[in-house]
Amino acid sequence: MDTKDPAQRENNPVYSHTDNSEVNLTDDQWKKILPRNVFDIARNKGTERPWTSPFESSNEIGTYYCAVCGNPLFRSDTKFESGCGWPSFYEPISKGSIIYAADHSYGMDRTEVMCGRCKSHLGHVFNDGPAPTGLRYCINGVVLDFEKAQEAEKKYNEGKK
């Protein structure tokens, strides 16, 4: 299940599944290369409506990436059904894939999660998830890309030829 238009990635010069260098663009630069719905959530810290992401109920095997820069974020085997209306994961793909910030907006005390590469808003993390971490990364599906495991393996093998 890949819900993003490949042309959107091709028009984004920083999108990569392998480059882990930090990305620092201005909001004006992001606005020129990101679809409006992605920009609104990623750069303006918006939230998509619950139960609107096809990723929320997806059980496909593969990797979830930042839709803004292509940074690997979560493996599908860490995804779980939380009932909250957004895709939920109990563990990021690596320590550096996610960064954290205190969020006191709307009179709440939460922990915001952002992409470790481009610092785009992804969602929030809560302490009510399953074992082994006890965490629930509640992520806006709009800022996720997904690649099935078989597709990734095929691309990898083609690159070795």
Rosetta blueprint (number, residue, H / E / L):
1 M L
2 D L
3 T L
4 K L
5 D L
6 P H
7 A H
8 Q H
9 R H
10 E H
11 N L
12 N L
13 P L
14 V L
15 Y L
16 S L
17 H L
18 T L
19 D L
20 N L
21 S L
22 E L
23 V L
24 N L
25 L L
26 T L
27 D H
28 D H
29 Q H
30 W H
31 K H
32 K H
33 I H
34 L L
35 P L
36 R H
37 N H
38 V H
39 F H
40 D H
41 I H
42 A H
43 R H
44 N H
45 K L
46 G L
47 T L
48 E L
49 R L
50 P L
51 W L
52 T L
53 S L
54 P H
55 F H
56 E H
57 S H
58 S L
59 N L
60 E L
61 I L
62 G E
63 T E
64 Y E
65 Y E
66 C E
67 A L
68 V L
69 C L
70 G L
71 N L
72 P E
73 L E
74 F E
75 R E
76 S H
77 D H
78 T H
79 K E
80 F E
81 E L
82 S L
83 G L
84 C L
85 G L
86 W L
87 P L
88 S E
89 F E
90 Y L
91 E L
92 P L
93 I L
94 S L
95 K H
96 G H
97 S H
98 I E
99 I E
100 Y E
101 A E
102 A E
103 D E
104 H L
105 S H
106 Y H
107 G H
108 M L
109 D L
110 R E
111 T E
112 E E
113 V E
114 M E
115 C E
116 G L
117 R L
118 C L
119 K L
120 S L
121 H E
122 L E
123 G E
124 H E
125 V E
126 F E
127 N L
128 D L
129 G L
130 P L
131 A L
132 P L
133 T L
134 G L
135 L L
136 R E
137 Y E
138 C E
139 I E
140 N L
141 G H
142 V H
143 V H
144 L E
145 D E
146 F E
147 E E
148 K E
149 A H
150 Q H
151 E H
152 A H
153 E H
154 K H
155 K H
156 Y H
157 N H
158 E H
159 G H
160 K H
161 K L
